[in-house]
Amino acid sequence: GAAARRGWWCHRHPRHDDQLDDPAAPDDASPPPTADRDTEETPPAPLLLLHAALCGRVDRPSRFGVAELLLYNWRLLPPLGGDEPAEGEGEGEGGAEGEGDRPSLRRMRRVVPCQRFVCFEEEDWFVRLHVTLAGEAGRLVEAARHCVGACDTNEQVRALQSLEGALETLVRVHYVAGIGQAPGADAPKVTPALLMGRMHRFLPPSPPELGLASEAEARAVRVYCASGIDQPMVLHLLGVHRGGHAIGRFREWQASADLPTPHRAFLADVRCCTPMRERVEAAVGGERLAVQELARLELAHNSCIDMALRLFTRRYELVRALLGVDALATSWQHERGLIQEARLRLLVERREMEGPRRGLPTRAHAYKREPTERGR
C-alpha cells in the first residue's frame, strides 16, 4: 500500500526495468532494493516480483495503467435495498433478469473500487462511471455483431437501430454520473478537478512515439479514451476516418498495445469487416435500393452518427471537468469534424446519379427554383 501511494508503477527505476519484463532476470548493475534502501522510484523487490507475476497471469504489460485501475479493480456491493431500475430500465433484455451480476446502469451506485489510491470520493465516482460503461458495453458488442452480420436492407436498419440504442445507454451512464446533465438535474456531489491532481502519479508516461505535446495532453487523451474498445469499434462501423490528431493517435496505440488481449482480438475482427457506411454506399452505387429503402438507411445511419457524437461529446466534457476547459480543444475540434463528415446523403447522391440520364441538373442546389420562377 505504501509503495502504491508513492506511485512507483509509473516511475520505474531504470536499473530494474529488466526485472519487470522477466522476474527471474539477474540484475548485474546493482542488488535488488531492500526495505531500508527503498526509494520513491523503486518498490520492494518482493512486491515488484508479485506485480510482474500478476501481469503475466492476466496477459498485461508490466505497468500500471487505466485498465488496471478500472477493469481489474472493482466489486459490486450487496443490494442496498433501494435499488430501482433507472429511467427506461427494468424491462426486457436490459432489466434485472438479463443483467446477471454484471455492473449496469441500474446497479451503478453499487460499484466501488477494491483498492483506493487517492482516497477521494472522486476516485470512487471515476471508477463507478467507467466500470458501468464497461458493463453496458456488452450491448454495444452485440449490436456490432449484428451490424457485421447484416446483409439486406431490413437487417442493416435493425442493426443500426440497435447500435443507436446501445450508444444511448452509454450516454445515459454519463448523465447519471453528472457529465452533460442539464442545469439543476440531480448529479453526484463531486469535484472532478481534484482527482487528476493526485491520480496522474499512478499513470505511466505516454509512449514517446505518439508525439503528444505534453504529459498534460497525455493525461487528457487517457481520460477521453478510458472507456476502451467502444470508441474505435463505433468509429469503424460508422465509417469515420481515424485521423492523425492526438486523440486518434492515442486511441490507435491503445487499441494495438494497451487494451486487454480479448478486447484487441474482438476489435481486430470487427475491423476486418466492411463498415456499414461503405456497404450502404456500395448498394446505392449498384442501384439496388428504392427511394424508401434509401431513406430508411440514411435515417438509421445518421441517427447513429448523432448519438455517437453525443457520446463523444460527453467524453470531452469529462476531460474538461477533470483537466480544465482548454484540455484537448484543438484535437476535439478535429475529432468532431471527422464524425460529422461521416453522415450520409444518400438521396442527394441518387439524385446526382439520375440527373444526367433524365436531362436534369446534376447539383442539388440547382433543383431549387430561383425567385423569378416561383409559382410556375
Steps between C-alpha positions, in 0.01 A plus 500: 500500500776749587683425176176539303435840653849612396409428138781259410308339215546803279852592615702182459864515599711440186719247676205264545316525166627154407349355814160631400519309173658188647468443875779240487749724314812583701584858578872546437498874547394500865344275761121505536360766731436414861269651755767735633620599150159549339454818298212699355569343160559137595257271685612223733632205303234250619222739396670557166512128429139446605387780272691356203356153568146637520545690172609175337191316625257757360704556181571864573814710458707556815366845569208651682259680268134584461399139429651386829341789687156415360452157342675308776415718797130497584230304680124518543366577843208286623154632404428817689129436537405807301624393158242600245530486123635819352268685269421280201653188657369199685312345211594251234860422417639794694307423819600314812443158344752566221773667703639215705780625725651749258515872577226693326324833500247359743775385739736790446504627858603156628832506310801584719876459450674211675816702560502876542805706413408860581212438744271766352132455426594616149705180460195285574298714259754457219522123545122471531447686173745296295420159645132565428591605146692174460203301631255669265742466207378141466198638314733689271692181425176318412397788277840487329455128433156578358648764271774266379245231410237728344453432129172642369350841557264397781781333694727800454234739624430283806873465570552875484201556727641257756834679476329832563321355805826367644669837449210676669544279808865605526396864468252452786774349719690827459186696587452303822863576587429870453678540165291706261198522726262791460545776762307419816484124438607258772872421480769354729650758733859468385771736378664317207789747475636371833552149371763531228724717720564185704418219257750598229793371706363145471484511118793402277659763275372526145688304232745743335413373151152656531648848483263650758567862587531449875419267786190713563377411151587136567281502812218660306500239222522221759185630664325550166580145384461331840175327397695246291414344164158663466644807327709335224227241445224757451716724283586209271142380465380849411782559251668786688858571390757441773690826458845596623398723791615430856183311597520283190868419546455398861185300424684298234793435733262393776311269264821332386705482820321599819155338506444146636581233243137376449387858441770557240410174328131588478578847367728348235216271390261794470752700300539215255140558392385773263354800685125545480543830322700345217254214460209739474682720249587194290132405490411853389760490224358170378150652480352209690302711745170681468458854625317378811785265587752775448307725736485233772871424478596865495284576803631199697864574421480873567315435826797285606738780402301747712497264799872425462569872496300537821709224662833642388391846614439355847856363495633843413293659776649248744851602391418866553353428843816317606771704330361843414300660221800530265594131507498332156322797342676477160494120485131494592412737216673260260325200655155657481554603139594145398186360664275756334655430159385139524134595460332354191322693224359205310197671345712790376754257354228302324365821352850590383529165319154505344512863387715466185295205374180699515646828383472652849753718684776307675543729801259485791476878528394519135168337589404805701299751304622852453275777642385590147384140441277468803135424425570325171 
